[in-house]
Amino acid sequence: MIFAAAAAGVQVVSKEMMQNAPNLIAIADVNAVPPAGVEGMDLFMDGAPLGDSGILGVGPLAIGDIKYKTEAGLFKQMLESDKALSLDFRHAYAKAKELTGLV
């Protein structure tokens, strides 16, 4: 698995690199500024194969969408609570799993 989080507009993973990584299963890219951080990555890619490589890709706007929904869900919990809440990454992870159907 590769999590590409380079500077905006910088490509860090090429098709050639992917071809030379036979055990690579998936790549997530948070770079929404062209060019993509991962060659061939689509902004909205949500687990589709990258070209004919068989490697699964998750693009920045798919990542951003679940991030936004997770944050909004946690804020809603805070607002609806009668007492103070302290939420951390474990709550965010559980919310993201719920939103993606992994629960």
C-alpha positions as CSV (number, residue, x, y, z in Angstrom):
1,M,0.0,0.0,0.0
2,I,1.2,3.5,-0.8
3,F,-0.2,6.6,0.7
4,A,1.0,9.5,-1.5
5,A,1.0,12.7,0.4
6,A,3.6,14.9,-1.4
7,A,3.5,18.6,-2.1
8,A,0.7,19.9,-4.3
9,G,1.3,19.3,-8.0
10,V,4.2,16.9,-7.5
11,Q,4.1,13.5,-9.0
12,V,5.8,10.9,-6.8
13,V,4.7,7.6,-8.2
14,S,5.0,6.8,-11.9
15,K,3.5,4.0,-14.0
16,E,7.0,2.6,-14.3
17,M,7.4,2.5,-10.5
18,M,4.0,0.7,-10.2
19,Q,5.1,-1.9,-12.8
20,N,8.2,-2.6,-10.7
21,A,6.2,-3.2,-7.5
22,P,4.6,-6.7,-8.0
23,N,3.2,-6.9,-4.5
24,L,1.6,-3.4,-4.5
25,I,-2.2,-3.7,-3.9
26,A,-3.4,-0.2,-3.6
27,I,-2.4,3.5,-3.7
28,A,-4.2,6.5,-2.1
29,D,-3.3,10.0,-3.3
30,V,-4.2,13.2,-1.4
31,N,-2.8,15.5,-4.1
32,A,-5.8,17.2,-5.9
33,V,-3.5,19.7,-7.7
34,P,-2.4,18.6,-11.2
35,P,-0.4,16.7,-12.0
36,A,-1.7,13.9,-9.7
37,G,0.8,12.6,-7.1
38,V,0.2,9.2,-8.7
39,E,0.4,8.9,-12.5
40,G,-3.0,7.9,-13.9
41,M,-4.9,8.7,-10.7
42,D,-8.3,10.2,-11.2
43,L,-9.6,12.7,-8.6
44,F,-12.7,10.7,-7.8
45,M,-11.2,7.2,-8.1
46,D,-12.7,5.1,-5.4
47,G,-11.0,1.7,-5.4
48,A,-11.0,1.2,-9.2
49,P,-7.9,-0.3,-10.9
50,L,-5.2,2.1,-12.1
51,G,-5.0,1.5,-15.8
52,D,-4.3,-2.1,-16.6
53,S,-2.0,-2.6,-13.5
54,G,-4.6,-4.2,-11.3
55,I,-3.5,-1.8,-8.5
56,L,-6.5,-0.2,-6.8
57,G,-6.5,3.6,-6.6
58,V,-8.2,6.0,-4.2
59,G,-8.1,9.6,-5.4
60,P,-8.0,12.8,-3.4
61,L,-11.7,13.8,-3.8
62,A,-12.8,10.3,-2.7
63,I,-10.6,10.7,0.4
64,G,-11.8,14.2,1.0
65,D,-15.4,13.2,0.8
66,I,-15.1,10.5,3.5
67,K,-13.0,12.9,5.6
68,Y,-15.6,15.6,5.4
69,K,-18.5,13.2,6.2
70,T,-16.5,11.8,9.1
71,E,-15.8,15.2,10.6
72,A,-19.4,16.3,10.1
73,G,-20.6,13.2,11.8
74,L,-18.4,13.7,14.8
75,F,-19.5,17.4,15.0
76,K,-23.1,16.3,14.9
77,Q,-22.5,13.9,17.8
78,M,-21.0,16.8,19.8
79,L,-23.9,19.1,19.1
80,E,-26.5,16.5,19.9
81,S,-24.9,15.4,23.2
82,D,-26.2,16.7,26.5
83,K,-22.7,16.5,28.0
84,A,-19.2,17.4,26.9
85,L,-17.6,14.9,24.6
86,S,-13.9,14.1,24.0
87,L,-13.5,12.5,20.6
88,D,-10.2,11.2,19.1
89,F,-8.9,9.2,16.2
90,R,-10.6,6.1,17.4
91,H,-14.0,7.8,17.1
92,A,-13.1,9.1,13.7
93,Y,-12.0,5.6,12.6
94,A,-15.2,4.1,13.8
95,K,-17.3,6.8,12.1
96,A,-15.3,6.3,8.8
97,K,-15.9,2.5,8.9
98,E,-19.6,3.1,9.5
99,L,-19.8,5.5,6.6
100,T,-18.0,3.2,4.2
101,G,-19.9,0.1,5.2
102,L,-17.0,-1.6,6.9
103,V,-18.8,-2.1,10.2
